[in-house]
Amino acid sequence: MSREGQAIGILTAGLAGLALGLAAGILLAPQTGNETRSYVRRGVDRAVGTGRSYVDRVRNRADDEVEELLEQ
C-alpha cells in the first residue's frame, strides 16, 4: 500500500472514530439540547482543526519534495 493510501486509511479511521464517539456521547449523555449541541460543535471544530493540520503537513511535505526535485 502506498503512503498516500496509508494516510487516507488513517484519516478515514480517525474520522470514523470521531463520528462513533460523538454518536455515543449524544446518545448516552444526560444533557440538555443546548449542551449537546455545544458538545457536538466542539467535536466538529476539533475534527476540522485536525483535518486542516493534516492537510497543512501534507502540503508542506509535498512542497519540500517538489523543491528537492527541482534542485536536481
QUICORVEN-V929091 format. One record per residue. NEAR is the number of other ideal C-beta (glycine too) atoms within 12 Angstrom. Layout:
[[NEAR] [NEAR]]
This chain:
[[9] [8] [13] [13] [11] [12] [19] [16] [15] [18] [22] [16] [14] [20] [22] [15] [17] [25] [18] [16] [22] [25] [17] [14] [20] [21] [14] [13] [19] [10] [15] [10] [12] [10] [15] [20] [16] [17] [24] [24] [16] [18] [26] [19] [16] [19] [23] [16] [15] [20] [19] [14] [16] [21] [16] [14] [16] [20] [14] [14] [17] [17] [14] [14] [15] [13] [12] [11] [10] [9] [8] [7]]
